[in-house]
Amino acid sequence: MADAFTLADGPRLFDRLSLQPSDSLLQLIALANADPRPDKIDVGVGVYRDPAGGTPILRAVKAAERILLETQRTKAYLGSAGDARFVELVKPIVFGERAAADDRIVGVQTPGGCGALRLGADLIEKADPDARIFVGQPTWPNHGPLIECAGVEMVKIPYYDTASRRILFDEMMDALKDARAGDLILLHGCCHNPTGADLDLDQWKALTELVSARGLVPFIDLAYQGLGNGLEIDAQGTRMMVEAVDQALVAQSCDKNFGVYRERTGSLFIKASSAEAAGTAFGNLLQLSRTMWSMPPDHGAAIVRTVLDDPDLRADWNAELIEMCARIRSLRARLAAYDERLRYIDGQNGMFSILPLSTDAVLELRESHGIYMADSGRFNIVGLSDENADLFAAAVVEKMNE
């Protein structure tokens, strides 16, 4: 009888797995949490913090949750497309009122911006297994794994030079000359992560002309709309690009501008060449999402829908978003004024920037001052409080002087 349970030759199923490197950001968060120093500074994790260092729940969000508590009557499934009204309300925020009725643009709710990016990558691979996507470097570290896990070939091209603190626009445009019609380009809609260095409108225009002329397909990651220079200004590049081409993908997130990080609230929009093609793309999105998360989580989208559908809550959310944006801009100006070599920070946008520090210097700041940032020198501007911003700047400048 024992022989019947004898293991076959070879390793057991899970013994076949190889060790995987830990996610560097998650490791950084764990290190910061474990540091007992009361004056430690965590500028690694990418969440908004108020002047006291907390990540608040927005007033409008809390009010919407109270409404949902009293009025929601079921927890039944919504379907693979998610909350259709949520998508309908987000669409004009992303594309503008004029595009709201464009039937060539369709969208589905996703579990955050990550879900939108992965769903978009899977749709690309299904439409064209030989597709390539050009990605400026550096970019958000999870872009590569999300794209490559779907089987889409990623072509790295220049975008930003940390040492000179400048966008490598000419180099990027030159690299795109190798792109073929039908290739894609991944773009940050605003508040570039990790650099904070956004294209200006003239650069967006030149890039739009190149993308349109060469028949490329933009895939825009719009994760921080409203946290750079406001909802409308932050969407200008995205709108310009999408209007000029007949095919595009936009991965959108509400996690940051509504502060609903743990609710994982986002959407993926597809622009196709016709309403018929858009309908076909929509059907494929439903089929693909069914195999991944089946139905997206409801609570975050229900919050956003409730806020945007109520004029008073929407106005209050917009006021809070303006306050958040102003705080980020104020912190950027404060750091820039501390030392000439930090002036570039004030010309950038959003939550992140990269310091021209070596990995060794970053580790030394961690050991000597309890300052936790990514090894690349990327740090979250608004991870600073009013009390520790000057301490952070002083420590960084001291390290730059060595």
C-alpha positions as CSV (number, residue, x, y, z in Angstrom):
1,M,0.0,0.0,0.0
2,A,2.9,2.4,0.8
3,D,4.2,1.9,-2.7
4,A,1.1,3.6,-4.1
5,F,2.1,6.8,-2.4
6,T,5.7,6.7,-3.4
7,L,6.7,10.1,-5.0
8,A,7.7,10.0,-8.6
9,D,11.3,10.7,-9.5
10,G,12.2,14.4,-9.6
11,P,11.4,17.4,-7.4
12,R,8.1,18.1,-5.9
13,L,5.9,20.7,-7.7
14,F,6.8,23.7,-5.6
15,D,10.4,22.6,-5.3
16,R,10.7,23.5,-8.9
17,L,10.3,27.2,-8.2
18,S,13.3,29.5,-8.0
19,L,13.8,32.2,-5.5
20,Q,12.5,35.6,-6.7
21,P,14.0,39.0,-5.7
22,S,12.0,40.9,-3.2
23,D,10.2,44.0,-4.3
24,S,12.6,46.8,-3.4
25,L,9.9,49.3,-2.4
26,L,8.1,46.8,-0.2
27,Q,11.5,46.0,1.5
28,L,12.0,49.8,2.0
29,I,8.6,50.1,3.6
30,A,9.4,47.2,6.0
31,L,12.8,48.7,6.9
32,A,11.2,52.1,7.6
33,N,8.5,50.6,9.8
34,A,11.0,48.6,11.8
35,D,13.3,51.6,12.5
36,P,12.6,52.7,16.1
37,R,14.1,56.2,15.6
38,P,11.3,58.8,16.3
39,D,12.7,61.3,13.8
40,K,13.0,58.9,10.9
41,I,11.8,60.3,7.5
42,D,10.0,57.9,5.1
43,V,9.9,59.4,1.6
44,G,9.9,56.0,-0.1
45,V,6.2,55.0,-0.1
46,G,4.1,56.9,-2.6
47,V,1.2,58.2,-0.7
48,Y,0.0,61.8,0.0
49,R,0.7,63.0,3.5
50,D,-0.7,66.1,5.2
51,P,1.4,68.7,7.1
52,A,1.4,66.5,10.2
53,G,2.6,63.4,8.2
54,G,-0.7,61.6,8.1
55,T,-2.6,60.2,5.0
56,P,-6.1,61.5,5.6
57,I,-9.4,60.2,4.3
58,L,-10.9,63.1,2.2
59,R,-14.0,64.8,3.6
60,A,-16.0,64.0,0.4
61,V,-14.9,60.4,0.5
62,K,-16.0,59.9,4.1
63,A,-19.3,61.6,3.3
64,A,-19.8,59.3,0.3
65,E,-19.2,56.3,2.5
66,R,-21.8,57.4,4.9
67,I,-24.3,57.7,2.0
68,L,-23.4,54.3,0.8
69,L,-23.8,52.8,4.3
70,E,-27.4,54.1,4.4
71,T,-28.5,53.6,0.9
72,Q,-26.7,50.6,-0.6
73,R,-29.1,47.7,-0.7
74,T,-27.1,44.9,-2.2
75,K,-23.7,43.4,-2.6
76,A,-24.6,41.5,-5.7
77,Y,-22.1,41.4,-8.6
78,L,-21.9,44.3,-11.1
79,G,-20.4,42.4,-13.9
80,S,-17.0,42.4,-15.6
81,A,-17.3,46.0,-16.7
82,G,-17.7,47.2,-13.2
83,D,-19.6,50.3,-12.3
84,A,-20.7,51.8,-15.6
85,R,-21.7,55.1,-14.1
86,F,-18.3,55.4,-12.5
87,V,-16.7,55.0,-15.9
88,E,-19.1,57.4,-17.4
89,L,-18.3,60.1,-14.8
90,V,-14.5,59.6,-15.0
91,K,-14.4,59.8,-18.8
92,P,-14.9,63.6,-19.2
93,I,-12.4,64.2,-16.4
94,V,-9.8,62.3,-18.4
95,F,-10.7,63.4,-22.0
96,G,-12.7,66.6,-21.5
97,E,-16.4,67.3,-22.0
98,R,-16.2,67.2,-25.7
99,A,-14.9,63.6,-25.8
100,A,-17.5,62.4,-23.3
101,A,-19.9,61.5,-26.0
102,D,-17.3,60.0,-28.4
103,D,-18.5,56.4,-29.0
104,R,-15.0,55.5,-30.2
105,I,-13.8,55.7,-26.6
106,V,-14.9,52.9,-24.3
107,G,-13.9,52.0,-20.8
108,V,-14.1,49.5,-18.0
109,Q,-13.5,49.7,-14.3
110,T,-10.3,48.0,-13.1
111,P,-8.6,47.2,-9.8
112,G,-6.5,50.4,-9.6
113,G,-4.0,51.7,-12.2
114,C,-2.1,48.4,-12.1
115,G,-5.1,46.5,-13.2
116,A,-5.7,48.9,-16.0
117,L,-2.1,48.6,-17.2
118,R,-2.1,44.8,-17.1
119,L,-5.5,44.6,-18.8
120,G,-4.2,46.9,-21.5
121,A,-1.1,44.9,-22.0
122,D,-3.1,41.7,-22.3
123,L,-5.4,43.4,-24.9
124,I,-2.3,44.5,-26.9
125,E,-0.8,40.9,-26.8
126,K,-4.2,39.4,-27.9
127,A,-4.5,41.9,-30.8
128,D,-0.9,41.5,-31.9
129,P,1.5,39.0,-30.4
130,D,4.4,40.7,-32.2
131,A,3.6,44.1,-30.8
132,R,6.4,46.2,-29.3
133,I,6.0,49.0,-26.7
134,F,8.6,51.7,-26.4
135,V,9.2,52.8,-22.8
136,G,11.2,55.8,-21.7
137,Q,13.8,55.2,-19.0
138,P,13.6,55.6,-16.1
139,T,10.0,54.7,-15.5
140,W,7.9,53.3,-12.7
141,P,9.6,50.0,-11.7
142,N,6.4,48.0,-12.1
143,H,5.8,49.1,-15.7
144,G,8.3,46.5,-17.0
145,P,6.9,43.5,-15.1
146,L,3.3,44.4,-15.9
147,I,4.1,44.7,-19.6
148,E,6.4,41.7,-19.9
149,C,4.2,39.4,-17.9
150,A,1.6,39.8,-20.6
151,G,4.1,38.8,-23.2
152,V,4.5,42.2,-24.9
153,E,8.1,43.1,-26.0
154,M,9.4,46.2,-24.3
155,V,11.9,48.5,-26.0
156,K,13.8,50.8,-23.7
157,I,14.5,54.3,-24.9
158,P,16.0,57.4,-23.2
159,Y,13.8,59.9,-21.3
160,Y,15.6,61.5,-18.3
161,D,19.1,62.0,-17.1
162,T,19.5,62.1,-13.4
163,A,22.9,63.7,-13.3
164,S,22.0,66.7,-15.5
165,R,18.4,66.8,-14.2
166,R,16.9,67.1,-17.7
167,I,14.5,65.4,-20.0
168,L,16.4,63.7,-22.9
169,F,13.7,64.8,-25.4
170,D,15.8,64.8,-28.6
171,E,17.3,61.4,-27.7
172,M,13.8,60.0,-27.1
173,M,12.5,61.4,-30.4
174,D,15.5,60.0,-32.2
175,A,15.0,56.5,-30.7
176,L,11.4,56.5,-31.9
177,K,12.6,56.7,-35.5
178,D,13.1,52.9,-35.2
179,A,9.4,52.4,-34.3
180,R,7.2,50.7,-36.8
181,A,3.6,51.5,-37.6
182,G,1.5,49.7,-35.0
183,D,4.1,49.9,-32.3
184,L,3.1,51.4,-29.0
185,I,4.7,54.0,-26.8
186,L,4.1,54.2,-23.0
187,L,3.7,57.7,-21.7
188,H,3.2,59.3,-18.3
189,G,0.2,61.6,-18.6
190,C,1.5,63.9,-15.9
191,C,3.5,63.8,-12.7
192,H,6.1,61.5,-14.1
193,N,7.0,58.7,-11.7
194,P,9.8,58.5,-10.7
195,T,11.3,61.7,-12.0
196,G,8.6,64.4,-11.7
197,A,9.9,65.7,-15.0
198,D,6.9,66.2,-17.4
199,L,6.9,67.1,-21.1
200,D,5.8,70.7,-21.7
201,L,3.1,71.4,-24.2
202,D,5.5,72.1,-27.1
203,Q,7.1,68.7,-26.5
204,W,3.7,67.0,-26.2
205,K,2.8,68.6,-29.6
206,A,6.0,67.5,-31.3
207,L,5.7,64.0,-29.9
208,T,2.0,63.9,-30.9
209,E,2.9,64.8,-34.4
210,L,5.6,62.1,-34.6
211,V,3.2,59.4,-33.1
212,S,0.4,60.4,-35.5
213,A,2.7,60.5,-38.6
214,R,4.3,57.1,-37.9
215,G,1.1,55.3,-37.0
216,L,2.1,54.6,-33.4
217,V,-0.3,53.8,-30.6
218,P,0.0,55.7,-27.3
219,F,-0.5,53.9,-24.0
220,I,-0.9,56.6,-21.4
221,D,-0.6,56.0,-17.7
222,L,-2.6,58.8,-16.0
223,A,-2.2,57.9,-12.3
224,Y,-1.8,61.4,-10.7
225,Q,-4.2,63.7,-12.5
226,G,-4.8,66.8,-10.3
227,L,-1.7,66.5,-8.2
228,G,0.6,68.4,-10.6
229,N,-1.0,71.6,-11.7
230,G,-4.7,70.8,-11.5
231,L,-7.2,68.5,-13.2
232,E,-7.4,70.3,-16.5
233,I,-3.8,71.3,-16.9
234,D,-2.6,67.8,-16.0
235,A,-4.8,66.3,-18.7
236,Q,-3.7,68.6,-21.6
237,G,-1.0,66.3,-23.0
238,T,-3.2,63.2,-22.8
239,R,-6.1,65.0,-24.5
240,M,-3.9,66.4,-27.2
241,M,-2.4,63.0,-28.0
242,V,-5.7,61.0,-27.9
243,E,-7.5,63.5,-30.1
244,A,-4.8,63.3,-32.8
245,V,-4.7,59.5,-33.2
246,D,-7.3,57.0,-34.1
247,Q,-6.1,54.4,-31.6
248,A,-5.0,54.8,-27.9
249,L,-5.1,53.2,-24.5
250,V,-5.3,55.2,-21.2
251,A,-4.8,53.6,-17.8
252,Q,-6.4,55.9,-15.2
253,S,-6.3,55.7,-11.4
254,C,-8.4,57.4,-8.7
255,D,-6.3,55.9,-5.9
256,K,-4.2,59.1,-5.5
257,N,-6.5,62.0,-6.4
258,F,-9.3,60.6,-4.3
259,G,-7.0,59.1,-1.6
260,V,-8.6,55.7,-1.9
261,Y,-5.3,53.8,-2.1
262,R,-6.4,50.5,-0.5
263,E,-9.7,50.5,-2.5
264,R,-7.8,49.9,-5.8
265,T,-10.0,52.1,-8.0
266,G,-9.1,52.7,-11.7
267,S,-10.3,52.3,-15.3
268,L,-8.9,51.4,-18.7
269,F,-10.1,53.4,-21.7
270,I,-9.6,52.4,-25.3
271,K,-10.0,54.6,-28.3
272,A,-10.6,52.8,-31.5
273,S,-10.8,53.9,-35.1
274,S,-14.6,53.5,-35.2
275,A,-17.5,52.8,-32.8
276,E,-17.8,49.3,-34.2
277,A,-14.1,48.6,-33.5
278,A,-14.5,50.1,-30.0
279,G,-17.4,47.8,-29.3
280,T,-15.2,44.8,-30.3
281,A,-12.4,46.0,-28.1
282,F,-14.8,46.4,-25.2
283,G,-16.0,42.8,-25.6
284,N,-12.4,41.6,-25.6
285,L,-11.7,43.7,-22.4
286,L,-14.7,41.9,-20.7
287,Q,-13.4,38.5,-21.7
288,L,-9.9,39.2,-20.6
289,S,-10.9,40.8,-17.3
290,R,-13.1,37.8,-16.6
291,T,-10.1,35.5,-16.6
292,M,-8.1,37.8,-14.2
293,W,-10.4,39.3,-11.5
294,S,-13.8,38.3,-12.9
295,M,-15.5,41.3,-11.4
296,P,-13.7,44.4,-10.1
297,P,-14.2,45.5,-6.4
298,D,-17.1,47.8,-6.0
299,H,-16.5,50.0,-2.9
300,G,-13.9,52.5,-4.3
301,A,-15.8,53.0,-7.6
302,A,-19.0,53.5,-5.7
303,I,-17.3,56.2,-3.5
304,V,-16.0,58.0,-6.6
305,R,-19.3,57.7,-8.4
306,T,-21.2,59.1,-5.3
307,V,-18.8,62.0,-5.0
308,L,-18.9,62.9,-8.7
309,D,-22.7,62.5,-8.9
310,D,-23.3,65.0,-6.0
311,P,-22.6,68.6,-6.9
312,D,-21.7,69.5,-3.3
313,L,-19.5,66.5,-2.7
314,R,-17.8,67.0,-6.1
315,A,-17.1,70.7,-5.2
316,D,-15.6,69.7,-1.8
317,W,-13.5,67.0,-3.4
318,N,-12.2,69.5,-6.0
319,A,-11.4,72.0,-3.2
320,E,-9.4,69.3,-1.3
321,L,-7.6,68.2,-4.4
322,I,-6.5,71.8,-5.0
323,E,-5.3,72.0,-1.4
324,M,-3.3,68.7,-1.9
325,C,-1.8,70.1,-5.2
326,A,-0.9,73.4,-3.5
327,R,0.9,71.5,-0.6
328,I,3.0,69.6,-3.1
329,R,3.9,72.8,-5.0
330,S,4.8,74.5,-1.7
331,L,7.1,71.7,-0.6
332,R,8.8,71.7,-4.0
333,A,9.4,75.4,-3.7
334,R,10.7,75.0,-0.1
335,L,13.2,72.4,-1.1
336,A,14.3,74.3,-4.2
337,A,15.0,77.4,-2.1
338,Y,17.3,75.5,0.2
339,D,20.2,75.1,-2.2
340,E,20.9,76.1,-5.8
341,R,21.4,72.4,-6.7
342,L,17.8,71.6,-5.7
343,R,16.2,74.4,-7.8
344,Y,15.2,71.9,-10.5
345,I,12.7,70.3,-8.1
346,D,10.4,73.4,-8.3
347,G,10.2,73.0,-12.1
348,Q,8.9,69.4,-11.8
349,N,5.4,68.1,-11.0
350,G,3.6,65.7,-8.7
351,M,4.7,63.6,-5.8
352,F,8.2,62.4,-6.9
353,S,11.6,63.6,-7.9
354,I,15.1,62.0,-8.1
355,L,18.1,63.3,-6.3
356,P,21.5,63.0,-8.0
357,L,22.9,60.8,-5.3
358,S,24.7,57.5,-5.6
359,T,23.3,54.3,-4.1
360,D,26.0,54.5,-1.4
361,A,24.9,58.0,-0.5
362,V,21.3,57.0,-0.2
363,L,22.3,54.1,2.1
364,E,24.4,56.4,4.2
365,L,21.5,58.8,4.6
366,R,19.4,55.9,5.7
367,E,21.9,54.8,8.3
368,S,23.0,58.2,9.7
369,H,19.7,60.2,9.4
370,G,16.9,57.6,9.2
371,I,15.9,58.9,5.7
372,Y,14.3,56.2,3.7
373,M,14.2,56.7,-0.1
374,A,14.6,54.4,-3.1
375,D,18.2,53.4,-3.9
376,S,17.8,55.3,-7.2
377,G,17.4,58.6,-5.2
378,R,13.7,58.8,-5.9
379,F,11.8,60.3,-3.1
380,N,8.2,61.3,-2.3
381,I,8.1,65.1,-2.0
382,V,4.9,65.0,0.0
383,G,6.2,62.3,2.3
384,L,7.8,65.2,4.1
385,S,6.1,67.0,7.0
386,D,6.3,70.7,7.8
387,E,8.6,69.8,10.7
388,N,11.1,67.6,8.8
389,A,11.3,69.2,5.4
390,D,14.3,71.4,6.3
391,L,16.0,68.5,8.1
392,F,15.7,66.4,5.0
393,A,17.1,69.2,2.8
394,A,20.0,69.8,5.1
395,A,21.0,66.1,5.2
396,V,20.7,65.8,1.4
397,V,22.8,68.9,0.8
398,E,25.4,67.8,3.3
399,K,25.7,64.5,1.4
400,M,25.9,66.4,-2.0
401,N,28.8,68.4,-0.5
402,E,30.9,65.4,0.3
